[in-house]
Amino acid sequence: MDCIHARMLIVLQGRDAQELDADARTALDQHLEVCADCLAWTHQECRVDEALGQAIQAVPAPANLPSKILHQLEHQPRSHRTAWITAAAACLLLALGGGGYFWLTDRPVMTLGDFEEFVALREISSPAEIEDWFADKNMTMKVPTVIAFENCNHYSIEIVKGRRLPRLEYIAREDGEGRGSVAHVYVVAEASFQIDDIVAAIARHAEPIVTSKHKIEALRDNEQPGYVFVVVYTGGTLAPFMIARGI
């Protein structure tokens, strides 16, 4: 699969995930595992969609919209009311939520500058910003200092063992053709998990666990005590992700 085909599938999946069959989803996932540029493009699209959604929800619905819908309901023949109630309820919920009124208004002016503003709000600029984002969600975490922060591309929350776990994504480009490695770093706090097995594996310099597509190993960071960092990555080694001083 080439990048053009992959990005068409990404857009299609964003509109309706059910439109992709199992083979297409598998092919897309496999492409994203090896194409750093398409993976970064995917997350950028998600950030723009999220920002646009927030902007749409900020549009106020007119105060008389619910009464207009109810008035139409009262004057519909009884035989048509069931369909009308369903449609009206959907419109009312969307309008009251602030997201459904945009199609009743004039078309707003859209510029590239609007997208620039939305994207800039979600771009990663420092470890402190990421730590603050998780803190806002009542999650204490630290960004590893042994991994080059300039390769950090995305952050999210995963559920592991029934608990929320911070996950950082790093992309390392190894050549000029966009081919590279992807690493997902799970930030595991000793205060939240019993991690004796992971600590022992780090101490004995255990070989990475190898799956069909990934390698898994754990790191300690002397500057971030109380945490271990479990890294799930593609490629041969972690070297492309590490800063010059190493571990």
C-alpha positions as CSV (number, residue, x, y, z in Angstrom):
1,M,0.0,0.0,0.0
2,D,1.4,3.4,-0.9
3,C,0.9,6.6,1.1
4,I,-1.8,8.1,-1.2
5,H,-4.0,5.0,-0.8
6,A,-3.3,4.9,3.0
7,R,-4.3,8.5,3.5
8,M,-7.5,7.9,1.5
9,L,-8.4,5.1,3.8
10,I,-7.6,7.2,6.9
11,V,-10.0,9.9,5.7
12,L,-12.7,7.2,4.9
13,Q,-12.2,5.6,8.3
14,G,-12.6,9.0,10.0
15,R,-16.0,9.5,8.3
16,D,-17.3,6.0,8.9
17,A,-15.1,3.2,10.3
18,Q,-17.7,0.6,9.2
19,E,-16.9,1.4,5.5
20,L,-13.5,-0.3,5.8
21,D,-13.5,-4.1,5.5
22,A,-11.2,-6.2,7.6
23,D,-8.6,-6.5,4.8
24,A,-8.4,-2.8,4.3
25,R,-8.0,-2.1,8.0
26,T,-5.3,-4.7,8.3
27,A,-3.4,-3.3,5.3
28,L,-3.7,0.2,6.7
29,D,-2.5,-0.8,10.1
30,Q,0.5,-2.6,8.6
31,H,1.3,0.5,6.5
32,L,1.2,2.8,9.6
33,E,3.6,0.5,11.4
34,V,6.3,1.2,8.9
35,C,5.5,4.7,7.6
36,A,6.3,7.4,10.1
37,D,5.0,10.2,7.9
38,C,1.5,8.7,7.5
39,L,1.3,8.0,11.2
40,A,2.1,11.6,12.0
41,W,-0.4,12.7,9.4
42,T,-3.1,10.6,11.0
43,H,-2.6,12.2,14.4
44,Q,-2.5,15.6,12.9
45,E,-5.9,14.9,11.2
46,C,-7.3,13.8,14.6
47,R,-6.1,17.0,16.3
48,V,-7.7,19.2,13.6
49,D,-11.0,17.2,13.8
50,E,-11.0,17.6,17.6
51,A,-10.3,21.3,17.4
52,L,-13.0,21.8,14.7
53,G,-15.5,19.8,16.8
54,Q,-14.9,22.0,19.8
55,A,-15.3,25.2,17.7
56,I,-18.6,23.9,16.2
57,Q,-19.9,23.1,19.7
58,A,-19.2,26.7,20.7
59,V,-21.8,28.0,18.2
60,P,-24.9,29.0,20.2
61,A,-28.3,27.6,19.3
62,P,-31.1,30.2,19.0
63,A,-33.3,30.3,22.1
64,N,-36.5,29.7,20.2
65,L,-35.3,26.6,18.3
66,P,-36.9,24.0,20.7
67,S,-40.2,25.8,20.6
68,K,-40.2,25.8,16.8
69,I,-39.6,22.1,16.7
70,L,-42.4,21.5,19.3
71,H,-44.8,23.7,17.3
72,Q,-44.1,21.6,14.1
73,L,-44.8,18.5,16.1
74,E,-48.2,19.8,17.3
75,H,-49.3,20.5,13.8
76,Q,-48.3,17.2,12.2
77,P,-50.9,14.5,11.5
78,R,-50.9,11.8,14.0
79,S,-49.8,9.2,11.4
80,H,-46.6,11.2,10.8
81,R,-45.7,12.0,14.3
82,T,-43.6,8.9,15.1
83,A,-41.1,9.8,12.3
84,W,-41.2,13.5,13.1
85,I,-40.6,12.8,16.8
86,T,-37.5,10.8,16.0
87,A,-36.1,13.5,13.6
88,A,-37.1,16.4,15.9
89,A,-35.5,14.7,18.9
90,A,-32.2,14.3,17.1
91,C,-32.2,17.9,15.9
92,L,-33.1,19.2,19.3
93,L,-30.4,17.2,21.0
94,L,-27.8,18.4,18.5
95,A,-28.9,22.0,18.7
96,L,-29.0,22.1,22.5
97,G,-25.5,20.5,22.5
98,G,-24.3,23.4,20.4
99,G,-23.2,21.2,17.5
100,G,-26.2,21.0,15.3
101,Y,-27.1,24.6,14.6
102,F,-24.2,25.3,12.2
103,W,-26.2,24.1,9.2
104,L,-29.0,26.6,9.9
105,T,-26.6,29.6,9.7
106,D,-24.8,31.2,6.8
107,R,-21.7,29.5,5.6
108,P,-18.8,30.7,7.8
109,V,-15.6,31.9,6.2
110,M,-12.8,29.3,6.4
111,T,-9.1,30.1,6.0
112,L,-5.9,28.2,6.3
113,G,-5.1,30.5,9.2
114,D,-8.1,28.9,11.1
115,F,-6.5,25.5,10.8
116,E,-3.1,26.9,11.8
117,E,-4.7,28.2,15.0
118,F,-6.5,24.9,15.8
119,V,-3.4,22.8,15.2
120,A,-1.1,25.0,17.1
121,L,-3.2,24.6,20.2
122,R,-2.5,20.8,20.2
123,E,1.1,20.8,19.1
124,I,3.6,19.4,21.6
125,S,6.3,21.9,22.7
126,S,7.6,20.7,26.0
127,P,7.5,17.8,28.4
128,A,5.9,20.1,31.0
129,E,2.9,20.6,28.7
130,I,2.4,16.8,28.4
131,E,2.7,16.3,32.2
132,D,0.2,19.2,32.7
133,W,-2.2,17.6,30.3
134,F,-2.2,14.4,32.3
135,A,-2.4,16.3,35.6
136,D,-5.6,17.9,34.4
137,K,-7.0,14.4,34.1
138,N,-5.8,13.5,37.7
139,M,-2.9,11.4,36.4
140,T,0.7,12.0,37.7
141,M,3.3,11.1,35.2
142,K,6.8,12.0,34.0
143,V,8.2,12.2,30.5
144,P,11.5,10.2,30.2
145,T,14.6,12.2,29.7
146,V,16.6,9.3,28.2
147,I,14.5,9.3,25.0
148,A,14.9,12.2,22.6
149,F,11.9,14.5,23.2
150,E,12.0,16.0,19.7
151,N,10.7,12.7,18.4
152,C,7.6,12.8,20.5
153,N,4.6,13.0,18.3
154,H,1.5,12.2,20.3
155,Y,0.2,11.3,23.8
156,S,-2.9,9.4,25.0
157,I,-4.4,7.3,27.8
158,E,-4.6,3.5,27.7
159,I,-6.3,1.1,30.0
160,V,-4.0,-1.6,31.3
161,K,-5.0,-4.0,34.2
162,G,-8.1,-1.9,34.7
163,R,-6.1,1.3,35.3
164,R,-5.3,4.3,33.2
165,L,-1.8,4.4,31.9
166,P,-0.1,7.3,30.1
167,R,1.3,6.5,26.6
168,L,3.7,8.6,24.6
169,E,4.4,8.0,20.9
170,Y,7.8,8.7,19.3
171,I,8.7,8.7,15.6
172,A,12.3,8.3,14.5
173,R,13.1,8.9,10.8
174,E,16.1,7.0,9.6
175,D,16.4,8.1,6.0
176,G,15.1,10.7,3.6
177,E,12.3,8.5,2.3
178,G,10.1,8.7,5.4
179,R,10.9,5.2,6.5
180,G,11.6,4.9,10.2
181,S,10.6,3.5,13.5
182,V,7.7,4.0,15.9
183,A,7.9,3.6,19.6
184,H,5.0,3.6,22.1
185,V,6.3,4.4,25.6
186,Y,4.1,3.4,28.5
187,V,4.8,5.4,31.7
188,V,4.3,3.0,34.6
189,A,4.3,4.4,38.2
190,E,5.5,2.2,41.1
191,A,2.8,3.8,43.2
192,S,0.1,2.3,40.9
193,F,1.5,-1.1,39.9
194,Q,3.6,-3.8,41.4
195,I,6.5,-3.8,38.9
196,D,9.1,-6.1,40.6
197,D,9.2,-8.3,37.5
198,I,9.9,-5.3,35.2
199,V,12.5,-3.9,37.5
200,A,14.3,-7.3,37.6
201,A,14.3,-7.5,33.8
202,I,15.9,-4.1,33.6
203,A,18.5,-5.0,36.2
204,R,19.6,-8.2,34.4
205,H,19.6,-6.4,31.0
206,A,17.1,-8.9,29.6
207,E,16.8,-9.2,25.9
208,P,13.7,-7.5,24.4
209,I,10.5,-9.5,24.0
210,V,9.9,-10.1,20.3
211,T,6.4,-10.4,18.8
212,S,5.5,-10.7,15.1
213,K,5.8,-7.0,14.5
214,H,7.3,-5.4,17.6
215,K,9.9,-5.5,20.3
216,I,9.2,-4.8,23.9
217,E,11.7,-3.7,26.6
218,A,11.8,-1.5,29.7
219,L,14.0,1.4,30.8
220,R,14.8,3.2,33.9
221,D,15.5,6.9,34.1
222,N,17.7,8.2,36.9
223,E,16.1,11.6,36.6
224,Q,12.6,10.2,36.9
225,P,12.6,7.9,40.0
226,G,9.4,6.0,40.8
227,Y,8.7,5.2,37.2
228,V,9.7,2.5,34.6
229,F,9.1,3.1,30.9
230,V,7.9,0.1,28.9
231,V,8.8,0.7,25.2
232,V,7.0,-1.1,22.4
233,Y,8.8,-0.3,19.2
234,T,9.4,-1.3,15.5
235,G,12.8,-1.4,13.9
236,G,16.0,-3.1,15.0
237,T,16.9,-1.3,18.2
238,L,16.0,1.6,20.5
239,A,19.1,3.6,19.4
240,P,17.2,5.9,16.9
241,F,15.0,7.1,19.8
242,M,17.7,7.6,22.5
243,I,19.4,10.9,23.2
244,A,23.2,11.1,22.7
245,R,24.2,10.4,26.3
246,G,22.3,7.1,26.2
247,I,21.0,5.5,29.4
